[in-house]
Amino acid sequence: MNSTESDVCQVTCVHAERINEVRRDMAAEADLQALSELFKILGDMTRVRILEALSLAELCVCDLAEILALSQSAVSHQLRLLRAAKLVKYRREGKNAYYSLDDEHVAHLFAEALDHIKEDR
């Protein structure tokens, strides 16, 4: 048996009850589309590095630029994308903008994904 035969059904069968249950419980198409867009945002190394840094501390743009060895302009551009995706938020203090993860869901999502990656190491 070759590898393509071992990972597919050898006989066609349909489990109607299971199919109906899964279809009923699946998320709405709009929600899945939004999830797909979220994963696209997370598909950039610079944005992932920003999220990791912000998972450790609230930071201003200047600090993020220094940590990541990037220009403030480059960091600001990525932060705008992360803000639009509701992954980060900011607050102003004087002339500085301090960024943090938007909420505990983002922190949990990031931590769980990182744990998943480290699991097989």
Secondary structure, 3 states (H helix, E strand, C coil): CCHHHHCCCCCCCCCHHHHHHHHHHCCCHHHHHHHHHHHHHCCCHHHHHHHHHHHHCCEEHHHHHHHHCCCHHHHHHHHHHHHHCCCEEEEEECCEEEEEECCHHHHHHHHHHHHHHHCCC
